[in-house]
Amino acid sequence: MGRLAVVTGANKGIGFAIVEALCKKFDGTVMLCSRDLERGQKAVDALKQKGLNPVLHQLEISDQNSINKLAETIKNEYQGLDILVNNAAIAYRRDATDPLVKQAEDTINVNFFANLDVCKTLFPLLRPHARVVNVSSAAGMLKQVTSPEIRQKLTNPDLTEDELVSLVNEYLVDVKAGVHLDKGWPARPYAASKVFLSVLTFIHQREFNKDSREDIVINAVHPGAVDTDLTNHKGPMTIERGAQAPVYCALLPPNSLKPKGDMVWDDSKIVDWQSLE
Ligand SMILES: NC(=O)c1ccc[n+]([C@@H]2O[C@H](COP(=O)([O-])OP(=O)(O)OC[C@H]3O[C@@H](n4cnc5c(N)ncnc54)[C@H](OP(=O)(O)O)[C@@H]3O)[C@@H](O)[C@H]2O)c1
């Protein structure tokens, strides 16, 4: 039975470099997902030029039909999934003039809710020893939240996915009411989205720990400050360097104990997500 790795938002940037590295290091098929097939095909062609052989699949993570089609392909052609890298994300530029409510809704919808939909649909297909990587960010640390009450809720070791979704909706209501800063939420929607994605990672590891499938590991990763379209090419690191920690987490050997449900930095070391320094 062939093994399968899936990387979302992989037609460019860090996702593209993750696919390239997995093509070299992973013993199985690597699926390069792109919401636009033309852009995806160009990315696949570029890797084929290097002698690598990723498989292209369309995936718009905000579209449940598109996620369902990917799930069908995985079921029918691979019978299961061994690596899932949730890399796709958006970020409004700091000087964006769109209303904050729109920025918050768009960013939370893609970076949190769409990733959650991908997880809900694809997690049933994960095989024992599967590895899931959520590409989070340095912006997704607890210290972005200034309210002690909200921090307490987010760090509650019994917090459920439904309770987290309620908190995310509470954040959106507070943004609409113009009170999110007073309430102590992160200032930027991107940071809020990544804080929520980090917390989702910890919740999902707790669920995997109770799963009948053995040894499924999920981590959140800060890939570093990378030179991509998302950072307007301000990050100093190459995409290959940015891919290192996500790939490390994707290829954790069977039964490794750490990192597991952790926040991993670009040097592949675990950091304390709750640290307020
Ligand atoms: N670059 C950094 O310094 C940095 C730092 C911390 C964290 N990160 C995180 O690293 C990850 C990759 O970022 P990047 O810097 O490589 O950004 P990027 O170059 O802008 O690439 C983002 C990728 O996500 C895709 N995407 C966006 N929305 C999507 C959707 N709704 N459905 C499917 N695909 C979608 C994009 O597709 P299109 O080409 O079609 O738009 C693109 O392939 C993100 O999670 C980001 O938050 C980056």
The ligand as a Gaussian input file, in Angstrom:
#p B3LYP/6-31G(d) Opt

LIG

0 1
 N        6.485000      33.746000       5.037000
 C        6.668000      33.871000       6.345000
 O        7.569000      34.578000       6.824000
 C        5.765000      33.140000       7.291000
 C        5.969000      33.311000       8.686000
 C        5.151000      32.624000       9.573000
 C        4.177000      31.777000       9.077000
 N        3.982000      31.651000       7.716000
 C        2.943000      30.729000       7.268000
 O        3.512000      29.856000       6.296000
 C        2.481000      29.381000       5.413000
 C        2.889000      29.587000       3.977000
 O        3.026000      30.982000       3.777000
 P        3.921000      31.607000       2.611000
 O        4.722000      32.673000       3.236000
 O        4.574000      30.538000       1.818000
 O        2.764000      32.331000       1.761000
 P        2.458000      32.431000       0.200000
 O        3.723000      32.420000      -0.597000
 O        1.512000      33.568000       0.069000
 O        1.696000      31.058000      -0.101000
 C        0.434000      30.818000       0.424000
 C       -0.158000      29.627000      -0.281000
 O       -1.457000      29.388000       0.260000
 C       -2.382000      29.312000      -0.803000
 N       -3.728000      29.672000      -0.373000
 C       -4.159000      30.830000       0.177000
 N       -5.468000      30.773000       0.413000
 C       -5.887000      29.539000       0.015000
 C       -7.134000      28.878000      -0.009000
 N       -8.244000      29.470000       0.416000
 N       -7.194000      27.604000      -0.482000
 C       -6.073000      26.990000      -0.923000
 N       -4.873000      27.577000      -0.955000
 C       -4.784000      28.840000      -0.489000
 C       -1.826000      30.247000      -1.860000
 O       -2.410000      29.979000      -3.119000
 P       -2.476000      31.090000      -4.304000
 O       -1.124000      31.140000      -4.945000
 O       -3.536000      30.548000      -5.174000
 O       -2.834000      32.400000      -3.651000
 C       -0.357000      29.861000      -1.777000
 O       -0.139000      28.648000      -2.466000
 C        1.222000      30.151000       5.821000
 O        0.464000      29.357000       6.711000
 C        1.773000      31.361000       6.563000
 O        0.850000      31.906000       7.458000
 C        4.742000      32.308000       6.833000

